[in-house]
Amino acid sequence: MFGYININRKELDKEAAKAYQAYYCGLCRMLKMSCGTKGQMLLNYDMTFLVVLLTGLYELGHEETEFTCPIHPTKKQIAWINEATDYAADMNVILAYHNLEDDWKDGKAYTKKAFARAFAKDYERIRQKYPRQVGALEEYMGELSAAEEAEEENIDRIAGLTGEMTGEVFCWKQDEWTEELHCLGFYMGKFIYLMDAYEDLEKDRKRQNYNPFAKMVCEQEKDFETFVRLLLTSMMSECAKSFERMPILLHADILRNVLYSGVWSRYEYIQLKKKKQEKKKKGKPNVKSL
């Protein structure tokens, strides 16, 4: 369920884009420092958003380092690292660990199982450091597995499980911002789960896997698409409200870019993909009529 919380680069100015990339590189560097090279394979933009959010809210500074990246060896890269980077890297690991375990259970992908085992010691280290967050994630995985096995039809309930887990992950500290961070994380988690289910709907139907949208009955395809769009919009609207209630000035432009535009990048990609598939189907000759 990674890859939905991204920026819209076209609508971000150069300085903001540079800062975002520096935090992204910082997260990559921190994953390597804490878990070795294998940790960098878990890197994603979702946790970069968390770094920027916590940095902005707590007005954290950063340590800047220059380094040579194997992927871009011709130019020195810049990484910004702070306390939030360290926290987000740990959350990145535990989320990815359970994601790999979930993939193993769904498709019996042995490579995913083996990769998850490679992080067993890191997982236990993080459990000792952040028992609340790890405990919430483990509880969530258990409840989600039971709900999917029972083929839960209440979309709000099953998406809410991911919301509760994400809400706990967003709550870095137990302080005056706990409630608001949990709220933002809760609705973002629901958005991620619903977007993931929407994207995987056809694949899940073919494989006869559980999907919360599978049993929805709509007279027309347009009705279903409208419902999904309204549902996703509602989730992000609540995220935006929560964000605007927090006194964040540092990197507010990056965060607004993600919340108001970037999160829709994948949705728009899915729509373009569907249109291409429809055109392809219309372009095929009717065999029966030949």
TABEL-V214470 format. One record per residue. N is the residue number from 1. RES is the residue in one small letter. SS is DSSP state (H for helix, E for strand, L for the rest). Layout:
N|RES|SS + N|RES|SS
This chain:
1|m|L + 2|f|L + 3|g|L + 4|y|L + 5|i|L + 6|n|L + 7|i|L + 8|n|L + 9|r|H + 10|k|H + 11|e|H + 12|l|L + 13|d|L + 14|k|H + 15|e|H + 16|a|H + 17|a|H + 18|k|H + 19|a|H + 20|y|H + 21|q|H + 22|a|H + 23|y|H + 24|y|H + 25|c|H + 26|g|H + 27|l|H + 28|c|H + 29|r|H + 30|m|H + 31|l|H + 32|k|H + 33|m|H + 34|s|H + 35|c|H + 36|g|L + 37|t|H + 38|k|H + 39|g|H + 40|q|H + 41|m|L + 42|l|L + 43|l|L + 44|n|L + 45|y|H + 46|d|H + 47|m|H + 48|t|H + 49|f|H + 50|l|H + 51|v|H + 52|v|H + 53|l|H + 54|l|H + 55|t|H + 56|g|H + 57|l|H + 58|y|L + 59|e|L + 60|l|L + 61|g|L + 62|h|L + 63|e|E + 64|e|E + 65|t|E + 66|e|E + 67|f|E + 68|t|L + 69|c|L + 70|p|L + 71|i|L + 72|h|L + 73|p|L + 74|t|L + 75|k|L + 76|k|L + 77|q|E + 78|i|E + 79|a|E + 80|w|E + 81|i|E + 82|n|L + 83|e|H + 84|a|H + 85|t|H + 86|d|H + 87|y|H + 88|a|H + 89|a|H + 90|d|H + 91|m|H + 92|n|H + 93|v|H + 94|i|H + 95|l|H + 96|a|H + 97|y|H + 98|h|H + 99|n|H + 100|l|H + 101|e|H + 102|d|H + 103|d|H + 104|w|H + 105|k|H + 106|d|H + 107|g|H + 108|k|L + 109|a|L + 110|y|H + 111|t|H + 112|k|H + 113|k|H + 114|a|H + 115|f|H + 116|a|H + 117|r|H + 118|a|L + 119|f|L + 120|a|H + 121|k|H + 122|d|H + 123|y|H + 124|e|H + 125|r|H + 126|i|H + 127|r|H + 128|q|H + 129|k|H + 130|y|L + 131|p|H + 132|r|H + 133|q|H + 134|v|H + 135|g|H + 136|a|H + 137|l|H + 138|e|H + 139|e|H + 140|y|H + 141|m|H + 142|g|H + 143|e|H + 144|l|H + 145|s|H + 146|a|H + 147|a|H + 148|e|H + 149|e|H + 150|a|L + 151|e|L + 152|e|L + 153|e|L + 154|n|L + 155|i|H + 156|d|H + 157|r|H + 158|i|H + 159|a|H + 160|g|H + 161|l|H + 162|t|H + 163|g|H + 164|e|H + 165|m|H + 166|t|H + 167|g|H + 168|e|H + 169|v|H + 170|f|H + 171|c|L + 172|w|L + 173|k|L + 174|q|L + 175|d|L + 176|e|L + 177|w|L + 178|t|H + 179|e|H + 180|e|H + 181|l|H + 182|h|H + 183|c|H + 184|l|H + 185|g|H + 186|f|H + 187|y|H + 188|m|H + 189|g|H + 190|k|H + 191|f|H + 192|i|H + 193|y|H + 194|l|H + 195|m|H + 196|d|H + 197|a|H + 198|y|H + 199|e|H + 200|d|H + 201|l|H + 202|e|H + 203|k|H + 204|d|H + 205|r|H + 206|k|H + 207|r|H + 208|q|L + 209|n|L + 210|y|L + 211|n|L + 212|p|L + 213|f|L + 214|a|L + 215|k|L + 216|m|L + 217|v|L + 218|c|L + 219|e|L + 220|q|L + 221|e|H + 222|k|H + 223|d|H + 224|f|H + 225|e|H + 226|t|H + 227|f|H + 228|v|H + 229|r|H + 230|l|H + 231|l|H + 232|l|H + 233|t|H + 234|s|H + 235|m|H + 236|m|H + 237|s|H + 238|e|H + 239|c|H + 240|a|H + 241|k|H + 242|s|H + 243|f|H + 244|e|H + 245|r|H + 246|m|L + 247|p|L + 248|i|L + 249|l|L + 250|l|L + 251|h|L + 252|a|H + 253|d|H + 254|i|H + 255|l|H + 256|r|H + 257|n|H + 258|v|H + 259|l|H + 260|y|H + 261|s|L + 262|g|H + 263|v|H + 264|w|H + 265|s|H + 266|r|H + 267|y|H + 268|e|H + 269|y|H + 270|i|H + 271|q|H + 272|l|H + 273|k|H + 274|k|H + 275|k|H + 276|k|H + 277|q|H + 278|e|H + 279|k|H + 280|k|H + 281|k|H + 282|k|H + 283|g|H + 284|k|L + 285|p|L + 286|n|L + 287|v|H + 288|k|H + 289|s|H + 290|l|L
